[in-house]
Amino acid sequence: MPTPTPPTMRAIRLHEHGGPEVLRDDEVPVPEPGPGEVLVRVHAVGVNPPDWYLRDGLDNLPPETRPAFDLPVIPGTDVSGVVEAVAPDVTGFSAGDEVFGLLRFPSFDGSAYAEYVAAPASDLALKPAGIDHVHAAGAPMSLLTAWQFLIEVGHDHPSPFQAARHRPVPLGPGTTVLVNGAAGGVGHFALQLATWRGARVVAVASGAHEPFLRELGADRFIDYTRSRPEELVHDADLVLDAVGGPRSSRFLRTLKRGGALFPVFFGAYDDQETAALGVTVSGTQVRSNGAQLAETGRLLDTGTVRVAIDSTFPLAKARAAHERAARGHIQGKIVLTVA
């Protein structure tokens, strides 16, 4: 007989905004799956920048782009686990299925830092059999971000950050892609997807990450602590900048005319400079997409793309996971494990 679902569960909640110390380990009711949802018993949770944006109160986002939410709130969007129950209208999943997903993004009500989560079935895919729950939980947001920037947007929602629709650049032999922040979550997936498509990849990161990035397929490595990428590269067709910030515009000078810079995080760019260089700047906002996750899952299953794990922490130690994230220089993904 299957074990009955308990009435309550452990979950990490925010009752106020602040540093990692505001993450509280609470006992709360197990959610009921609504129409179109499945109840997932969580085995692992991926930690992502939006988790600490929410913890901070979203004050780094332009006010008009901030989703509404109420405190207390359970953060988190990336899960891997086992289907416990399905709503009557759900087909395609059944109890016992191992699944992973990016839940309800770009809203902030994924509620993943918990022992159970009610997840939209459309946000889920079957977990690749070839990887464990920890690696699967590290994939959804970062891998879908790299996929939707580089391969296929997969949705028609306009980005709140630009008027024009984002269009990926065709990648293949003869194209050069520079990935800034190549060792991080989005960066290490972008490097692997570009390599899979046959592009030549220049990886920019701090020197400690060179062996890791070479192993993932980087053709050239630049240690930004010792060299200026904009002085060394001038033939890139595409820059994917997974760092952003005020210094991102220097990467415009690594592009050939007709090239494009895709900022994953906010940067500052001058329209006159981009026009004079003959380049474009374009981005999109990652959105949950179970079908795309199933597609990328096949790459994970065959080892064509792999998930690097920086560190793992038990769910109850979510504060320590956020403190690790704040120290930076992350290699791959930080994941919470759920007993």
Secondary structure, DSSP 8 states (H G I E B T S, - for coil): ------SEEEEEEESS-SSGGGEEEEEEE-----TTEEEEEEEEEEE-HHHHHHHHTSTTS-GGG-----SSB----EEEEEEEEE-TT--S--TT-EEEEE-STTSS----SBSEEEEEGGGEEE--TTS-HHHHHTSHHHHHHHHHHHT--------TT-SS--------TT-EEEEETTTSHHHHHHHHHHHHTT-EEEEEE-GGGHHHHHHHT-SEEEETTTS-HHHH---EEEEEESS-BGGGGGGGGGEEEEEEEEESS-B---HHHHHHHT-EE--------HHHHHHHHHHHHHTSS---EEEEEEGGGHHHHHHHHHH----SEEEEE--
